[in-house]
Structures are given as structure tokens and as C-alpha cells.
């Protein structure tokens, strides 16, 4: 099947319009999805610094992807200092990020019961 010269020109025009509009949109979408992968990985793994990794991913978009490898490594890193401080290396990020309800850490003891004022020491003038 051979097309006439005018039909080939019409097909080429529509193909050109499609490529000029949809290929850049698809490339931008793919670039965006690749750049937020470290953020998604951090939330999935319960990384305690997931919000900071998200910020680094957004900064990486501004700087043309130069910071993206750092965000990727950070998302896969084990938060040793957080584990030393809190006794665990993951955080439940709550229902807005796909996790369950945020549970209080059993190591974090409240200083006083709600509605109760804790006595610090003897009052002056007593």
C-alpha cells in the first residue's frame, strides 16, 4: 500500500505534533518519577529522615539531578544515630504515607500526666 505525497505529509504533520507535545511531557514525567524514587523508598522502609530525603529530592530537581545520588544512598542507609538515640531504626510515618497509626515510643516517658503539673522542687517561701 502506497500513500500519495499529500497523505504522507498529513501523517508526518500529525506525527510531528504528537512528538512535539507528548514526548516532552512524558520525558518530564519520567524524570520526576525517577527523582522521587528515593523519597518513596525512604517512606516504605520507615526511614526516620524521610522528610529530609524528600526535600533533598526536590532540591535535586532544582540542581539538575546532581543531588539525586546522595538522596538515593541516604534512603538506603541505616540511620545508626537514630537507632542509638531511640533504640530502633524505623519510624511509622502514619496513614498519610501508607503506614498505620503513629504509635508512641515506649522509651519516651511523659514527664507528667495530662492535666497534672509536676512538682519540680520546694516552693520559695515555704
C-alpha positions in Angstrom: 0.0 0.0 0.0 1.5 3.3 -1.1 0.3 6.6 0.1 0.3 9.7 -2.1 2.7 12.6 -1.3 -0.1 14.6 0.3 -1.2 11.8 2.6 2.4 11.2 3.7 2.7 14.9 4.5 -0.5 14.8 6.6 0.6 11.8 8.6 4.0 13.4 9.1 2.4 16.6 10.3 0.2 14.7 12.9 3.2 12.6 14.0 5.3 15.8 14.4 2.6 17.5 16.5 2.3 14.3 18.7 6.0 14.1 19.2 6.4 17.8 20.0 3.7 17.8 22.6 3.6 14.3 24.2 7.2 13.2 24.2 8.4 16.2 26.3 5.5 15.7 28.7 6.4 12.0 29.0 10.1 12.8 29.5 9.3 15.3 32.3 7.0 12.8 34.0 9.6 10.1 33.8 12.3 12.5 35.1 10.0 13.4 38.0 9.2 9.7 38.8 12.9 8.8 38.9 13.7 11.7 41.1 11.1 10.9 43.7 12.2 7.2 44.0 14.5 7.8 47.0 11.6 9.5 48.8 9.3 6.6 48.1 11.9 4.1 49.2 12.6 6.0 52.4 8.8 6.1 53.4 8.5 2.4 52.5 11.5 1.5 54.7 10.3 3.7 57.6 13.4 5.9 57.4 13.2 8.4 60.3 14.6 11.1 58.0 12.2 10.5 55.1 11.1 14.2 55.1 14.7 15.4 54.7 15.2 12.9 51.9 12.1 14.3 50.2 13.5 17.8 50.5 16.8 16.6 49.0 14.9 15.0 46.1 13.1 18.3 45.4 16.4 20.2 45.6 17.9 17.7 43.2 15.2 18.7 40.7 16.3 22.3 41.0 20.0 21.4 40.6 19.5 19.2 37.6 19.8 15.9 39.4 23.2 16.4 40.9 21.9 15.6 44.5 19.9 12.6 43.4 22.6 10.0 44.1 23.0 11.4 47.6 19.3 11.1 48.2 19.3 7.5 46.8 22.2 6.5 49.1 20.6 8.2 52.1 17.3 6.4 51.5 19.1 3.0 51.6 21.3 3.9 54.6 20.7 2.6 58.0 20.1 5.5 60.5 22.7 4.5 63.1 22.5 7.7 65.2 18.7 7.5 65.3 18.9 3.9 66.4 21.4 4.9 69.2 19.1 7.6 70.4 15.7 5.9 70.2 16.5 2.2 70.2 15.1 1.5 66.8 15.9 2.5 63.2 12.5 2.9 61.7 9.6 5.3 62.2 5.9 4.7 61.4 5.0 7.6 59.2 1.3 7.4 59.8 -1.7 6.8 57.5 -0.9 9.8 55.1 2.2 7.9 53.9 0.8 4.4 53.8 1.7 3.4 57.3 -0.5 2.6 60.2 -1.4 4.9 63.1 1.6 6.5 64.7 2.5 4.6 67.9 4.2 6.3 70.8 7.7 5.1 71.5 7.7 3.1 74.8 11.0 4.7 75.6 9.6 8.2 75.6 8.0 8.5 79.0 5.9 11.5 79.7 7.1 13.9 82.4 3.7 14.3 83.9 0.2 13.0 83.2 -2.1 15.2 81.1 -3.7 17.9 83.2 -1.2 17.3 86.1 1.5 19.8 87.0 4.7 18.1 88.1 6.4 19.4 91.1 10.0 20.4 90.4 11.2 21.2 93.8 10.3 23.0 97.0 8.5 26.3 96.5 10.1 29.5 97.5 8.8 30.9 100.8 7.6 27.6 102.0 
